């Protein structure tokens, strides 16, 4: 029976997942390690508002388990050596250099982890891939671990995480399924699968735990994300047709979602999907397909990304076009920066591309997000525009609250579906704005009829 676990990587997946494992397995000591001292300090912060990841319900679990059976540390070597099971949960960004640049997953951190595990381990370990990885990464890890000097045996499992940000804790507590890939033809492999399965069985029903071979597990994760992203690109493609006709995308989505073969979820038309996973995983899938000479397959999946890029651009162009073909010098209020509500994560957020486009059109941006920090917004903008801080500060103003943001604005652009944006008094807001007052609702969160009655020029997605 497993009594000690270590997780390498204290990010959006590692932190919440280990917190829930610790909560549900009080008999297991769980240590989350990371080389980033600031991040570990934040996980150890007395004030739970300072945890590096914001997820509803997370702080409460950390409060219960931290320093009881959940620990955060930078002492990676010690944690590895003292654990029977090691989760690898480091990031695998898209490569920014060399072969596969812009497409392949960068496995640098995974390889470094594997080497470190091989170097410091003195007892047998089960190594679990938690990060999303290209198919057959497990064999790379395996061959590195084989080099271990200390006569230690390693068993490799793939256990992809399907949690979505903003709902991480409820996804972890009530998963649709838990997927464990392993070498089920061997006794050792079976045993490793069983050990991990036992940990989940403390709160997940046994028939929700699926066992596959290791490559099916790795590929299932990429496939799940590709299918999810494809649904959004499909509905967004239809939203463009709706805008050209009298059809309404929310009505179309409702009508098709009633077909049980299609289903209702993940059919919300938007300014475009973001987040750290979809684009990266599809690019990775495209790269894998190409590397096997499957060019048609690669082109098919690439189209999901191209459609998403088109949607972001189409939305920004609409803003300019409806505002009499120029936003130069106009005050535009951007509501929302995170890639979706209830998270402080802005990675690949559609807001970044829309802001970049509007800055190129010389708009004056006034940005507010309930959770993303000013520093993060500036970092995102520096990266995409290539401007330095001083240049940006002339074009962009970032607010801590929305109280004074609307004064003399020409337009409001909604980029994230935060609940609070629905409850604002748009009558008061309109009185503070210049005429004609525009709202571009990139998330269809407002009621178009009500907003138009107040006197706004309203433009949603697919309306
Ligand atoms: N989105 C839409 N319309 C929809 C649903 C989502 O525009 O109908 C957008 C959403 O606003 C966001 C993006 O799609 O920008 C991704 O949303 P979501 O999937 O909820 O968030 P993630 O946290 O990125 O989670 C995805 C998978 C999850 C996986 C994770 C990392 O849903 O299963 O674990 O990526 O791989």
Boltz pocket constraint, residues with backbone or C-beta under 6 A from the ligand:
constraints:
  - pocket:
      binder: B
      contacts: [[A, 132], [A, 161], [A, 162], [A, 163], [A, 164], [A, 165], [A, 166], [A, 225], [A, 228], [A, 232], [A, 265], [A, 266], [A, 267], [A, 268], [A, 269], [A, 270], [A, 271], [A, 272], [A, 273], [A, 274], [A, 275], [A, 276], [A, 277], [A, 278], [A, 339], [A, 340]]
      max_distance: 6.0
